[in-house]
Amino acid sequence: MLVLTRRRGEGVAIGPDIRIVVLGVTNGQVRLGIEAPRTTEVHRDEVCVRIQEENQLAARTPVVPLDDFRRLLRKKLA
């Protein structure tokens, strides 16, 4: 892990397309600004963990055959 000290207004570049800037520090909380391409997902750690858990759950969910799905859909609409 790279550990850096940055002050308000200073930043860090990650590759050619991502920049993180310290916007401020208040009561022990650091406010960061992140500049990244729209195609790059940026999430807080806890959100990233939740996405990974949901993806793993979806991968374990059995697939419903298309004909069964259509039958269930017809019942719901009826």
Buried (B, 14 or more C-beta within 10 A) or exposed (E): EEEEEBEEEEBEEEEEEBBBBBEEEEEEEEEEEEEBEEEEEEEEEEEEEEEEEEEEEEEEEEEEEEEEEEEEEEEEEE
